Amino acid sequence: MASNEELIGRTDINDLEAILSITNTDVDEVAHAVKDNAEALFTWDYERTRPALGKLYEKAKRAQWNAQTDLPWDTNVDQEEVAINNAIQAGGFGQGVDLSGTSLEKWGDKEWLNFAVESQNWTLSQFMHGEQGALLCTAKIVETVPWIDAKYYASTQVVDEARHVEVFAKYLDEKLSGHYPINAHLRLLLDDIVQDSRWDMTYLGMQIMVEGLALAAFGFLHQLTTEPLLKQLLRYVMGDEARHVAFGVLSLQEYYSQLSAAELVERQEFAFEAAVRMRDRFLQQEVWERLGIPVKEAVTLTMQAPERALFQQMLFSKIVPNCKKLGLLDAADGYLRQRFTELGVIAFEDWADTGEEYEQFDEVTKDREAAAAAS
């Protein structure tokens, strides 16, 4: 087994100093090049042999939606009001944490409101960057996966991901008040996924880990926000994301059953590395930097908030059961089970996996059926 130092660059997964030492030093770059080491693979076998992927493909074709015309973009968004409502729903500004003697001690409503606005800009920016990562990775899956059924479905996800980048960029530009560059931890993970030459690692990193966390994060924000445009946007994006995660589960379950013990260990280690990097990216260090607050002090304080631990754990509510379905939790004497236990997320192992529940998220079809019934 690789050590923590080899996988994530530090011995202690909770070493805050080491986590915050990873920063984005290229905040002004417009293009970021990553070496893709994979080969494009043609298949001359056009026989449709995977009915579960075929069903998913048909579902994806029926559930396409137009980012420009299927959302109420004429909705007026008062970002400050939305930020206040979100903060109240999440437990209030700095509640439950002793700020005495800190840089935040004298913060009043104005400063906390500014933080909430910047936090919203940061969150939607990271969603947007992650969706572009998914766009590139799914295009790679079309090239590299050996099965025609998977190539067919992955092509629909490329369209989905382009739409997701489009809607988050449009929302940021027209309804919010600024972009943030990509978080350094997220960029490291996306770089790793793109650089790996093995097609199934693209699936594991993107479809299972990144998309699984995104599905949970979108669900959390959907419950939190009272803003109708964002709520509708998230409903539709979540419907797409659920199919994407199911695509990973349905494809890798078959493939991983054929791998050797050593090959499974490599997948377990990659899943752990991805989990830690995704957890670390939610510390919002870039927001505190922009506000001129000492980052380590601010992050230490916010991590003490009672709701923080629950939020971090809930982000893994889709990842853990999907990893269990793939047989990754208990391979190699339970290596990944142990690591997820250390991260405090193993309790989700018996929740529904996305390969079974994705049809419940099809909000586009629900809306179309309701509109047809009302006409």
Secondary structure as the mmCIF struct_conf table of DSSP 4:
data_model
#
loop_
_struct_conf.conf_type_id
_struct_conf.id
_struct_conf.beg_label_comp_id
_struct_conf.beg_label_asym_id
_struct_conf.beg_label_seq_id
_struct_conf.end_label_comp_id
_struct_conf.end_label_asym_id
_struct_conf.end_label_seq_id
HELX_RH_AL_P HELX_RH_AL_P1 ASN A 4 ILE A 8
BEND BEND1 GLY A 9 ASP A 12
TURN_TY1_P TURN_TY1_P1 ILE A 13 ASN A 14
HELX_RH_AL_P HELX_RH_AL_P2 LEU A 16 LEU A 20
TURN_TY1_P TURN_TY1_P2 SER A 21 SER A 21
BEND BEND2 THR A 25 THR A 25
TURN_TY1_P TURN_TY1_P3 VAL A 27 ASP A 28
BEND BEND3 VAL A 30 VAL A 30
HELX_LH_PP_P HELX_LH_PP_P1 ALA A 38 ALA A 40
HELX_RH_AL_P HELX_RH_AL_P3 PRO A 51 ARG A 62
TURN_TY1_P TURN_TY1_P4 ALA A 63 ALA A 63
TURN_TY1_P TURN_TY1_P5 ALA A 67 THR A 69
BEND BEND4 ASP A 70 LEU A 71
TURN_TY1_P TURN_TY1_P6 TRP A 73 ASP A 74
HELX_RH_AL_P HELX_RH_AL_P4 GLN A 79 GLN A 89
TURN_TY1_P TURN_TY1_P7 ALA A 90 GLY A 91
BEND BEND5 PHE A 93 GLY A 94
TURN_TY1_P TURN_TY1_P8 GLN A 95 GLY A 96
BEND BEND6 VAL A 97 VAL A 97
TURN_TY1_P TURN_TY1_P9 SER A 100 GLY A 101
BEND BEND7 THR A 102 THR A 102
TURN_TY1_P TURN_TY1_P10 SER A 103 LYS A 106
HELX_RH_AL_P HELX_RH_AL_P5 ASP A 109 THR A 144
BEND BEND8 PRO A 146 PRO A 146
HELX_RH_AL_P HELX_RH_AL_P6 ILE A 148 GLU A 174
TURN_TY1_P TURN_TY1_P11 LYS A 175 LYS A 175
BEND BEND9 LEU A 176 SER A 177
HELX_LH_PP_P HELX_LH_PP_P2 PRO A 181 ASN A 183
HELX_RH_AL_P HELX_RH_AL_P7 ALA A 184 GLN A 195
HELX_RH_AL_P HELX_RH_AL_P8 TRP A 199 THR A 202
HELX_RH_PI_P HELX_RH_PI_P1 TYR A 203 VAL A 210
HELX_RH_AL_P HELX_RH_AL_P9 GLU A 211 LEU A 224
HELX_RH_AL_P HELX_RH_AL_P10 PRO A 228 TYR A 256
TURN_TY1_P TURN_TY1_P12 SER A 257 GLN A 258
BEND BEND10 LEU A 259 LEU A 259
HELX_RH_AL_P HELX_RH_AL_P11 ALA A 261 ARG A 281
TURN_TY1_P TURN_TY1_P13 PHE A 282 LEU A 283
HELX_RH_AL_P HELX_RH_AL_P12 GLN A 285 LEU A 291
TURN_TY1_P TURN_TY1_P14 GLY A 292 GLY A 292
HELX_RH_AL_P HELX_RH_AL_P13 VAL A 295 THR A 302
TURN_TY1_P TURN_TY1_P15 MET A 303 GLN A 304
BEND BEND11 ALA A 305 ALA A 305
HELX_RH_AL_P HELX_RH_AL_P14 PRO A 306 MET A 314
TURN_TY1_P TURN_TY1_P16 LEU A 315 LYS A 318
HELX_RH_AL_P HELX_RH_AL_P15 ILE A 319 LYS A 325
TURN_TY1_P TURN_TY1_P17 LEU A 326 ASP A 330
HELX_RH_AL_P HELX_RH_AL_P16 ALA A 331 GLU A 342
TURN_TY1_P TURN_TY1_P18 LEU A 343 GLY A 344
HELX_RH_3T_P HELX_RH_3T_P1 ILE A 346 PHE A 348
TURN_TY1_P TURN_TY1_P19 GLU A 349 ASP A 350
BEND BEND12 TRP A 351 TRP A 351
HELX_LH_PP_P HELX_LH_PP_P3 ALA A 352 ASP A 353
HELX_RH_AL_P HELX_RH_AL_P17 THR A 354 GLU A 357
HELX_RH_3T_P HELX_RH_3T_P2 TYR A 358 PHE A 361
HELX_RH_AL_P HELX_RH_AL_P18 GLU A 363 ALA A 374
#
